[in-house]
Amino acid sequence: MSSQLDRLLETVQKRNIDGSGLDLIRRAYIRAENEHAGQKRKSGEPYFNHVFETALTVAQWQLDSTAIAAALLHDTLEDTSYREEEMRKEFGEEVTFLVLGVTKISRLKYRGNQAQAETLKKMILAISQDIRVVFVKLADRLHNMRTLQYVLPEKQKRIALETNEIYAPLAYRMGLGVVSGELEDLAFPYLHPEIYQVLKKKLKSHLEHGEVYINRVKTKLIETLDRHPQIKVIRIDSRVKRISSLHKKLKRLDMDMNQVHDLIALRIIVEKVSDCYATLGVIHNLWPPLPGCIKDYIALPKPNGYRSLHTSVICLDNQPTEFQIRTQEMHYENEYGISAYWAYQEAKESKDYQENKAIFANALHANWVNQLKAWQDKIDDPDEFINSLKIDFFKDRIFVITPRGEAIDLPAGSTPVDFAYAIHSDIGDHCFGAKVNNRMVQLNHELQSGDMVEILTQKNKKPSTAWLQFVKTRHARERIKSMNKENIA
Ligand code: MN
C-alpha cells in the first residue's frame, strides 16, 4: 500500500467511518491514481498529488467518506478519459453527483466585475445543491493557491482575484475563518506585489520584538489567572495578524503601523461561557481597557456566526494589546465553521457533549440557519434543511454558463432560445442551433443549472413563432412577437 494512501486513511481513522466508507476511499484513490497516471502539473510533480492534497484537506475538515472520494475523483471527468457513466457504476449516484457539482462550478470564471461577485457566490451555492460540493471546491482552490507560483503570470492574477473576491468570502460566509484567511493571504502577493514586500518587512521587524513582549504579557496573565481557580483556562495562544487583514486595517489608518494594536493578539481558551466574562473582568482589573475597543461577539455574534470576546487594553510598557477570549467550542466553530457540525457528530460520545447536547445542537442550528439566511431568505423548513445539508434557495431559478465562463440567471425550464436572448437580442434573433455541454440539442431542450450553453447563429436566420410554444422568459417572448410583426408589416 502506498504511503500517501496510508496518510489519508490515518486522517480518517479515529472517526466513525465504517469499513465500507474506508473501502470507498481506497477504491477512489486507486481509480484517480490510474486515471491521472502520467499527467504532470506545471510544477512537474504528478497531477495526482493535487487531487490527493484536496482529499486530505477534505478529510481534515472531518467530512464523510463520500466527500473524500469525490475529492479524489474531482478532476477525472474534466481532465481524463473517465466517463460519468463509469463513475456512476463504480462509485454510485452520490459521489458522481458531488463530482459533477464541482465540475460545474469550476466552469464559472470571474473576470473582475465587482457587481457580479455577489451574484456569482450565490450561483456557486445554488449550482452546488449539496454543501459538500462547496467544501471540495474550496479544498481544491486552497491547493491550487498553495501552488500558484508555477502558473503563468497572467493566469496567476486572474485566479488570485477570483480567490480573493469569490472563494475567500464564500469560505468566510460558511464560517470557515481559517480557510478564508489563508486564501486571502495566498492571493495577496499576486494582487499587491509591491505592498506585499513593504508589509512583509515591516511585519518582520515588529514581530521580532513583539514575541519577547507577548511572552512577558502571557507570564503576567497566567500568574494573575492562577489566583482565580474558579476560572477554568484550557490554554493561552498568541496569533499573529495575517498580512491581508493587516493591509485592510492599515488602509483605514493611513498606513500607520503604530496604530495597529492587534498585530499580535493573545487568545485565551476557557471552559465555559461564564469563564469568558470572568476572564475579561480579570484582564480589565489588571490593565485599563481602551475606550470603544470591547467587543462582545458572544452576545452579538458576527453574521457568519463568529463568537468571541475582544478587548484592547493599555498593557505592559503602556502598549495597547488585544485579547480574545472564547470557549473551545466557539474556537472550533470560528475556525472550521459548518464542518464543526461533523466534528460534533463525532464528539457525541464524550461526556461533555452528552451534557451539553441540547445547547450545542441549538447553537449549531441557529448559526447555520442565520448564516444561510443572510444569503437568501428563502429556506422553507430550516430543520429539514439542516438534516439534508442541501442548499435549495433557488428552486425556481437556474444558472447556466457561457463558453467564456459567465453565469446567466434564468427561470427554471428555460431553453437555449431564452439563453440566447438573455445574452443579446441579436443572438436570439439569429439563433439556429445550440450545444449544451458540447452536445447538439433541440432549441426546446430544457436547461439545467450548471449547463454550459453555446449558441450557433446564422446571419439570415429569423426568429420562429414556433418558439413561442416553449420559451420561458418575457424578453424572448416579446422579441419573437415583435420581430414577426415587423416581418408581416
Ligand atoms: Mn482540481
Boltz pocket constraint, residues with backbone or C-beta under 6 A from the ligand:
constraints:
  - pocket:
      binder: B
      contacts: [[A, 50], [A, 74], [A, 75], [A, 140]]
      max_distance: 6.0
